[in-house]
Amino acid sequence: MTEREATRADNFTDAAFAFAVTLMVVGGGGAAGDGGTLETAVAAIPSFVIGFATMAMFWWSHVRWRRLRGAGDARSLLLTLLLVFTVLIYVVPLRAMAASFAAFLVGDFAGYSGSLSRLFTVYGLGFTAMSALTAALYHDVRRRPDLSPDDAREGRGQVGIWSILAGTGFASTALALIPGFAAVAPFLYATLPISIGIFAWRFDWSGTPGKAEPLLAPGDVEAAGDDDRGADPGPGAGQHPEQDIAIERGPEQA
């Protein structure tokens, strides 16, 4: 894939994310004609902030991926198109999830009248799919021919982070399917700052080399010395004792 084709694909991806954000516009895009409509629009701001932050997270990850991957090839294009397809579907449960969470934060426990288990399941499937596709994109970085060691290391780190996100989404989805645990399922996402923080702290982002291991251990050196002393001196040894003594003593003592 050429640089121009990659740019066209990125423009299409940016437009898809922008359209998804547009679907989450405060108040559904309508003008505030009276006080009640204005209050409704203002009350929807927290849900819009949550949805916008989530979309921005996935969009920025694709921007960083393109910097590491370069132009890419057919596989890179396929993964990008799958990401665009998923985000246009994921925006629907994301908006419902963000609205219900914002209502929960302000104490409106009846903000969502549908099945919580179904809501958290559909949202979890979308979140898991988006995270898994992003991890697959960063895993595709290793196929770049001129990939530098620093970029390869960053790609591996991003694969680890997005794998944690996908695993958490899958666990939350599975928990939402268990009767009686649907209300607890979304709180698994609250563990992401801890799990990702631990991974980012333990992962070697700088590529600091470790201590060099010795080629031979002390016991191996002694064994090698014993082998040398018991080895055959080879032809010519002892024929010129004066030269052998001079070599052992060195030029100063000779």
C-alpha atoms as one frame of an Amber mdcrd trajectory, in Angstrom:
protein
   0.000   0.000   0.000   1.384   3.399  -0.974   1.617   6.450   1.270  -1.238
   8.116  -0.629  -3.481   5.083  -0.145  -2.603   4.978   3.559  -3.502   8.668
   3.871  -6.856   8.055   2.191  -7.538   5.171   4.586  -6.646   7.353   7.577
  -8.947  10.127   6.344 -11.771   7.618   6.079 -11.034   6.363   9.590 -10.983
   9.900  10.991 -14.317  10.626   9.308 -15.844   7.484  10.824 -14.716   8.449
  14.324 -15.970  11.996  13.786 -19.350  10.647  12.679 -19.512   8.409  15.744
 -18.837  11.388  17.989 -21.500  13.367  16.128 -24.047  10.705  17.054 -23.294
  11.444  20.684 -23.820  15.203  20.473 -25.315  16.705  23.606 -29.102  16.800
  23.487 -29.244  14.812  20.240 -28.263  17.877  18.230 -31.461  19.806  18.866
 -31.603  23.458  19.885 -32.526  24.336  23.444 -35.878  26.059  22.835 -37.039
  26.165  26.446 -35.760  25.721  29.951 -36.631  22.032  30.131 -34.759  21.226
  26.936 -31.767  23.210  28.151 -31.693  21.340  31.456 -31.915  18.036  29.615
 -29.021  19.020  27.368 -26.877  20.103  30.308 -27.678  16.905  32.197 -26.458
  14.906  29.192 -23.020  16.524  29.277 -21.443  13.880  31.593 -22.537  11.044
  29.305 -21.170  12.889  26.280 -17.834  13.436  28.042 -17.574   9.720  28.844
 -18.421   8.658  25.305 -16.164  11.269  23.743 -13.201  10.228  25.915 -13.677
   6.580  24.963 -13.853   7.380  21.249 -10.828   9.659  21.510  -8.861   6.847
  23.183  -9.476   4.450  20.293  -8.911   7.133  17.648  -5.593   8.250  19.136
  -4.421   4.659  19.355  -4.962   4.326  15.603  -2.993   7.542  15.001  -0.053
   6.194  17.010  -0.309   2.849  15.260   0.011   4.484  11.849   3.231   6.189
  12.952   4.713   2.838  13.906   3.359   0.788  10.989   3.948   3.176   8.120
   1.985   2.668   4.913   1.200  -0.970   5.678  -0.313  -3.517   3.335  -3.593
  -5.299   2.628  -3.745  -6.827   6.105  -3.294  -3.436   7.724  -6.082  -2.018
   5.570  -8.394  -4.915   6.465  -7.824  -4.426  10.196  -8.467  -0.695   9.836
 -11.737  -1.282   7.974 -12.832  -3.768  10.626 -12.092  -1.131  13.269 -14.180
   1.447  11.383 -17.041  -1.042  10.993 -16.963  -1.876  14.686 -16.831   1.712
  15.892 -19.957   2.635  13.921 -21.808  -0.172  15.699 -20.114   0.324  19.065
 -21.306   3.934  19.320 -24.905   2.797  19.977 -24.249   0.775  23.168 -21.563
   3.269  24.152 -24.073   6.091  24.168 -26.561   4.054  26.211 -23.838   2.933
  28.612 -22.501   6.453  29.073 -25.995   7.849  29.664 -26.830   5.202  32.274
 -23.488   5.709  34.027 -23.929   9.483  34.081 -27.414   9.016  35.544 -25.970
   6.711  38.199 -23.383   9.338  39.148 -26.055  11.981  39.765 -28.233   9.576
  41.759 -30.820   8.846  39.077 -30.941   5.053  39.430 -33.881   4.824  36.999
 -31.975   6.484  34.176 -32.019   3.321  32.088 -35.278   1.379  31.906 -34.045
  -1.609  29.859 -32.231  -4.774  30.877 -28.894  -3.977  32.501 -27.584  -7.425
  31.682 -28.303  -6.919  27.994 -26.838  -3.401  28.021 -23.590  -4.460  29.705
 -23.307  -7.522  27.473 -23.670  -5.587  24.227 -21.355  -2.847  25.459 -18.783
  -5.386  26.639 -18.802  -7.171  23.299 -18.213  -3.884  21.494 -15.458  -2.806
  23.866 -13.759  -6.193  23.633 -13.928  -6.170  19.819 -12.520  -2.640  19.593
  -9.685  -3.420  22.002  -8.855  -6.734  20.321  -8.715  -5.085  16.884  -6.440
  -2.373  18.238  -4.157  -5.016  19.753  -4.129  -6.816  16.383  -3.136  -3.567
  14.656  -0.165  -3.094  16.983   0.771  -6.742  16.561   0.870  -6.092  12.828
   3.593  -3.482  13.421   6.220  -6.235  13.631   5.714  -6.949   9.922   7.243
  -3.607   8.944  10.556  -4.345   7.182  12.479  -1.299   8.448  11.101  -1.365
  11.997  13.513   0.092  14.533  14.121  -1.625  17.900  12.477   1.253  19.784
   9.336   1.107  17.634   9.213  -2.683  17.926   9.428  -2.396  21.716   6.663
   0.226  21.788   4.514  -1.981  19.584   4.914  -4.907  21.983   4.009  -2.681
  24.902   0.864  -1.433  23.180  -0.148  -5.013  22.374   0.096  -5.790  26.082
  -1.987  -2.767  27.090  -4.768  -3.392  24.582  -4.789  -7.081  25.435  -5.474
  -6.102  29.051  -8.325  -3.873  27.854  -9.772  -6.676  25.725  -9.457  -9.198
  28.548 -11.194  -6.876  30.997 -14.020  -6.275  28.534 -14.440 -10.005  28.007
 -14.503 -10.669  31.746 -17.098  -7.941  32.265 -19.244  -9.382  29.465 -19.065
 -12.861  30.967 -19.994 -11.477  34.398 -22.971  -9.619  32.929 -24.362 -12.900
  31.620 -24.422 -14.457  35.096 -27.776 -13.885  36.829 -27.453 -11.546  39.772
 -24.045 -10.156  38.773 -25.060  -7.785  35.982 -24.907  -4.727  38.249 -21.317
  -5.566  39.214 -20.039  -6.154  35.665 -19.256  -2.526  34.717 -17.144  -2.018
  37.833 -14.488  -4.311  36.367 -13.528  -1.452  34.083 -12.512   0.492  37.191
  -9.602  -1.942  37.598  -8.042  -0.894  34.288  -5.963   1.989  35.699  -4.431
  -0.444  38.205  -3.755  -3.324  35.823  -2.472  -1.110  33.020  -0.422   0.918
  35.496   1.280  -2.223  36.818   1.989  -3.442  33.291   3.370  -0.069  32.181
   5.550   0.057  35.296   6.963  -3.439  34.766   7.400  -3.239  30.997  10.815
  -2.140  29.715   9.861   0.820  27.523  13.405   2.203  27.278  15.128  -1.051
  26.402  17.784  -0.686  29.103  20.288  -3.496  28.623  20.813  -5.829  31.540
  24.073  -6.843  33.105  26.313  -8.802  30.800  26.647 -12.422  31.784  30.212
 -13.802  32.030  31.212 -16.109  29.246  32.625 -18.640  31.729  31.853 -19.165
  35.372  34.807 -19.356  37.828  34.482 -23.140  37.998  34.551 -23.335  34.209
  37.706 -21.220  34.111  39.473 -23.555  36.578  38.311 -26.586  34.637  39.584
 -25.035  31.427  42.947 -24.363  33.097  43.186 -27.973  34.234  42.397 -29.142
  30.724  45.094 -26.898  29.309  47.680 -28.222  31.795  46.839 -31.806  30.932
  46.669 -31.242  27.197  49.240 -32.423  24.699  51.807 -29.647  24.237  51.845
 -30.380  20.521  54.717 -30.903  18.108  57.833 -28.888  18.597  57.314 -28.308
  22.308  60.513 -28.810  24.338  62.765 -28.802  21.274  63.956 -25.248  22.019
  63.844 -24.858  25.821  65.655 -21.516  25.723  62.954 -19.975  23.552  60.184
 -21.479  25.700  61.704 -20.011  28.871  62.095 -16.605  27.221  58.469 -16.587
  26.134  57.261 -17.515  29.627  59.401 -14.862  31.344  58.482 -12.088  28.937
  60.721  -9.644  27.078  61.721  -7.694  30.212  62.957 -10.704  32.179  64.527
 -12.376  29.158
